[in-house]
Amino acid sequence: MVFEEGWATSPLRWLMNALGDAQLQRMAGDPGLVAAVDQHAAWLRDAIPLDRETLGDYLLGFLDELRHLGWSFTGESDAPSLRLTAVCYLTRELGLLDDGRTA
């Protein structure tokens, strides 16, 4: 994943562009991916308030840890990519994109 300048000012939109749009489209044809993402979304629903600011702050912290670990998105459905896809899923479902565009 490339972290271009200014990405942290709109982390939910950045994630949707970097990974989410493609992953959400992929979910349409992959029931196993839907189930895995749903588990991560349920964890997020239980763990944090689902508003734009809190989910964005969670995303910033999660990405910071992934960067520290040297993780990068390879297209595989590993735990970090499932969690990031769940953030995208919730962002879309809750209408949290700050630019008014649909995912």
C-alpha positions in Angstrom: 0.0 0.0 0.0 1.3 3.4 -0.9 0.8 6.1 1.7 0.8 9.3 -0.5 1.1 12.7 1.1 -2.0 13.8 2.9 -3.5 10.3 3.2 -4.1 10.8 6.9 -6.4 13.8 6.5 -9.1 11.5 5.1 -8.2 8.0 6.1 -11.5 6.4 5.3 -11.6 7.8 1.7 -7.9 6.9 1.3 -8.5 3.3 2.4 -11.6 3.0 0.1 -9.5 4.1 -2.9 -6.4 2.0 -2.0 -8.1 -1.3 -1.1 -11.8 -1.0 -0.3 -13.4 -0.5 -3.7 -11.8 -3.6 -5.1 -12.3 -5.7 -2.0 -16.0 -4.8 -1.7 -16.5 -5.7 -5.4 -14.7 -9.0 -4.7 -17.1 -9.7 -1.8 -20.0 -9.8 -4.2 -18.8 -13.1 -5.7 -17.1 -14.7 -2.7 -19.3 -15.9 0.2 -16.3 -17.0 2.2 -14.9 -13.5 2.1 -18.3 -12.0 3.1 -18.4 -14.3 6.2 -14.8 -13.4 7.2 -15.3 -9.7 6.7 -18.6 -9.9 8.6 -16.8 -11.4 11.6 -14.3 -8.5 11.6 -17.1 -6.0 11.2 -18.9 -7.5 14.2 -15.7 -7.2 16.3 -15.5 -3.5 15.3 -19.2 -2.9 16.1 -18.6 -4.3 19.6 -15.2 -2.6 20.2 -15.7 1.1 19.1 -18.5 3.6 18.4 -19.1 3.6 14.6 -18.9 7.2 13.7 -16.6 8.8 11.1 -14.1 10.3 13.6 -13.8 7.2 15.8 -13.5 4.7 12.9 -11.0 7.0 11.2 -8.9 7.2 14.4 -9.1 3.4 14.7 -7.9 3.1 11.1 -5.0 5.5 11.6 -3.8 3.5 14.7 -4.3 0.1 12.9 -2.4 1.3 9.8 0.4 2.7 12.0 0.8 -0.7 13.6 0.8 -2.4 10.2 3.4 0.0 8.9 5.5 -0.7 12.0 5.3 -4.4 11.3 6.2 -4.0 7.7 2.8 -5.4 6.5 1.7 -4.8 2.9 -1.5 -5.8 1.1 -0.8 -8.7 -1.2 -4.4 -9.5 -2.2 -4.5 -12.4 0.2 -7.3 -12.6 2.7 -5.1 -12.4 5.8 -6.3 -11.0 9.1 -5.1 -7.4 8.4 -6.7 -7.2 5.0 -9.9 -8.6 6.4 -10.0 -6.0 9.1 -9.3 -3.2 6.6 -12.0 -4.6 4.3 -14.4 -4.6 7.3 -13.6 -0.9 7.9 -14.4 -0.2 4.3 -17.6 -2.3 4.5 -18.8 -0.4 7.6 -17.8 3.0 6.1 -19.9 2.3 3.0 -22.9 0.8 5.0 -23.0 3.7 7.4 -22.4 6.4 4.8 -19.3 7.7 6.6 -17.3 8.9 3.5 -16.5 12.6 4.1 -16.6 13.6 0.5 -20.2 12.5 -0.2 -19.1 9.9 -2.9 -20.6 6.5 -2.7 -18.3 3.5 -2.5 
